[in-house]
C-alpha cells in the first residue's frame, strides 16, 4: 500500500465538523488520493459529540483506517477523547483558548494551539474558524492550497462576494499560520492529481435506481436512509422522477406498491424501525405479485436502539418480513460500486419475478463516502421488464395464470381487454377471491394449494440469478474469514495485514443472500479449511442462514453489536487468536 494519512476532526453537533470533513475528503480526491470516510455522531441536533475520519492514500484503501495522523479538535472534549489515539509523530490542531487536559497529550505528538476563534473574529464571521483550521491541516499534509480555493469558489461563486472573500482570507490566514508554526508532517505523499468520483453508498443506491429507470420514489425520513431521499429529491425534476415524502413508512411502501402496480419502476427506503412497519405491505406485494424495491439501511436496534450507529442486525427481519410464505429476494452490496449495481439489478429482478426485492445495507456503507472510479458505474444498465403483455390474446386473460416458472403474464392497468382483479386475499388464476368461500370446499382448497405453489416456484428461478460468494485472496489459504455486505473492506485489509505477518488467510464474501445459491456456495465452502465468521450482530444471523441452507457451521465467530464498525486490526487479532492458535 502506498503512502497516506488518516485525518480526524471532532467537535459538537452544529460546529460544522461534518461539512468540513466532507470538503476535506473532496479535496483529497481532487488531489488524486483514494479516500474513505467514516462519521460517528449522536442523535441530537446540537451539543452531542461528533467526529469524522477521512483516510486518504496514494493506493486503494479498504477501510477507514485506525488512528489519526492529524486531529482537529473543535472543542476541549474532542481533544481529550481523541488525543490519546493520535499516532506518534502526528499533530493536534486546537484553538489556543481551549483547555485540553494535559494528561491526555503525549510528548511524541505535536500540539499546535492556533488562534482559530481570534482569526475568525478578526475576519468578522465566527464560522470561518473551520476554514482556518482546514487550511492549516492541508498545509501540514502538503496538500495544494489551490484545491481549497477552488472548492471555496465553487461554493460561493459570485452569489455572495463578501462570503467568498472572507473564506479566501480565512484559508490564506490558516495556511500562513501553519507554515510559520508547524511546517509539514513530511509524509512524502505523491499527489497524482487524477480526479475520481466520491460518493456514499446511499448516493450510489439512488443513482443506480435512477439509471435503472426508477420513476417513483417514496420515503419517510429515517436515519441512516434519509440521504437517499435527499439525493433523489435534489435530482427528481431533471431525471423525471416523482418523489414523495410520505407521512410515515406505511404510506411510503403502499405508495411505492401502487406506483409499481400502475407500471412505474418504484422504490422506497428506510431503516429497521421503518421497515418493521412495512412488513404487512410487503406481504401485500407478495400476494398481488407486484414488483417493488425496498432499501433497508440498518442501524443498531432493537427499537430506536442506537439510531446513529451501524449494525448488521436486521437480516432476520428481512428474511421473515411479511406474514406467511412468499418469495422475496435479498441483496447485500459490499461496497459503494455494488450499491449502484445492486440497486439497478434489483429492479430487473423485481419485475422478472414479480415480487419484492430487499436491498440491505447499513450506516457504515450507506453514509460513508468512498472513492469510485468513473468507469466502474454502468450508467446505462440493461433494463428487463419481465413477462409484460400489452394486448389481449384468443384466450381469456388470467393475471395469475399458473405457469411452469410461477411467473404469470403481467398487464398494466388500463390495457384494453386485459382487465383483472388484484386482491390481497387468496384468489384464482383470474384474480377472483376465494378466501370467503374456502370453508373446506375441496375445489377451493386445491386452488389455494396450486396458487401458493405457483408463487413459491419463483424461488427456483430466482436462485439461478443469484451470485455465489467471492473468494478473495489466496485460494489455498489455511484460514478463511467469512462475511457479508459492508464488512468486506475491513476484512480484506485484515487479510492483507495477516499476509504481511506471514499468516495465510483469505476472505469469503457474500452479496446475494436469499434465495441462497446453494450449489455455488457449497463449491466455495469446499475450499475452506478453518473459518471465522465476521458479522455485525449479536447472534450470528447470517451464520445461522448459512448453516440452515448448507449445513456448514463456521469454526469460530467474531460478532460485534456495539454500534461501531469493524476495524482491520481487531479482525486480524481475532484470526490469530482463534484460528492460528487452534
Secondary structure, DSSP 8 states (H G I E B T S, - for coil): ---EEEEEEEEETTSSHHHHHHHHHHHHHHTT-EEEEEEE--S-SSSSEEEEEEEEESS---S--SS-SEEEESSHHHHHHHGGGS-TT-EEEEETT----GGG--TTSEEEEE-HHHHHHHHT-GGGHHHHHHHHHHHHTT--HHHHHHHHHHHHTTT-HHHHHHHHHHHHHHHHHHHHHT--------------EEEEHHHHHHHHHHHTT--EEEE---TTTHHHHHHHHHHHHHHT-EEEE-SSHHHHHHHHHHHHHTT--EEEEE-HHHHHHHHHHHHHHHHHT--EEEEEEE-B-STTSBTTS-----HHHHHH-SSS----EEE---SHHHHHHHHHHHHHHHHHHTSEEEEEEEHHHHH-EEEE-GGGS-TT------SB--S--SS---TT---SSS---B--TT-TT------SS-B-TT--B-TTT-TT-HHHHHHHHHHHHHHHTHHHHHGGGS---EEEE-TT-SEEEEEEGGGHHHHHHHHHHHHHTT--EEEEEE-EEES--HHHHHHHHTT-SEEEEEESSSS-HHHHHHHHHH----SEEEE--SS----HHHHHHHHIIIII--
